Amino acid sequence: CIWILTMKRIKYSNGSEVQERTVDKNIAGLNTRLHLRQQPSRSRLQNYPEQNIGFDPGHTSVEATGSKKIGSNTRVTGSIYRDTRGGKNVGASVEQQLPGKTSITVGKNKQGTNVRLGKGPFSIVFTDPKIGKNYYGIRFDKQF
């Protein structure tokens, strides 16, 4: 059982900052992650004097994620998100590894359903939102 804790502070050019804490733990093959993101309280009057809206209480969000590998080619993931402004979400996804480093992922949350077929950094994505029109696209994801 290994706990991995990472903490970082992000400072933006407009003077605001965000604190993040992430805890990763593997429990009997179940990968878990708890992610806390906190934007400290500050006076909005100081930053936006023309709006005169007073004090902003800040913003905190928490996301808990768990994933489990089933067999040699399938991974099931579930997540829960909450924040102090009333935002909340629950989601689940299933990813299947196919031959030739190809994978297909089907996910569902309260906003809708999405399907992703990917190979390497390229993927085709189809999204069916509960509100609005369906959309699809091609993505290229590469870390620098």
Buried (B, 14 or more C-beta within 10 A) or exposed (E): EEEEEEEEEEEEEEEEEBBBBBBBBEEEEEBBBBBBBBBBEBEBBEEEEEEEEEEBEEBBBBBBBBBBBEEEEEBEBEBEBBBEEEEEEEBEBBBBBEEEEEBBBBBBBEBBBBBBBBEEEEBBBBBBEEEEEEEEEEEEEEEE
